Amino acid sequence: MLDFEQLAFIEKWRQRASRGIVVALDGTRGDVLLTMRVGEGSPQVDMRGRDATGAVRKSRLTLGDRVTIAIEYRARDVAKAKGRGVSGNLVAPGAKVEGSVVTAGEIVAVDCGTQVLVAGDTLPNVSPGDDVSFVIADEGKAYLIPTR
């Protein structure tokens, strides 16, 4: 049974989450490092993040599972974008992301072919419509959204 805080948390992330397929799981260092593939056809983008709540382990996800997950990243080396996309088609530490700001605030959503969520304090002074480029600073925090 979910308590009120868990429901509020899920609602906060549900609208921003991405749907995809689990393509890699690594639990060798404690919390699970999950990689999910989003997008249909080409170009597909892989997004990687650490299980922030323990839900991935509790749900016993396996390769090939369809999931809804919100992954929050932190940005560094912010600049104006010259294009759109993700270097190497993998959103992970060191990847360069270029795209257009969809929403700004506590969480910034950037459309780079797929939607990437970034902590607002690491992408300050951006507004919807701005073209931004940044480097992923560290592993994202992955929040599994339960679906029925």
Order of alpha helices (4+ residues) and beta strands (2+ residues): alpha-beta-beta-beta-alpha-beta-beta-beta-beta-beta-beta-beta-beta-beta
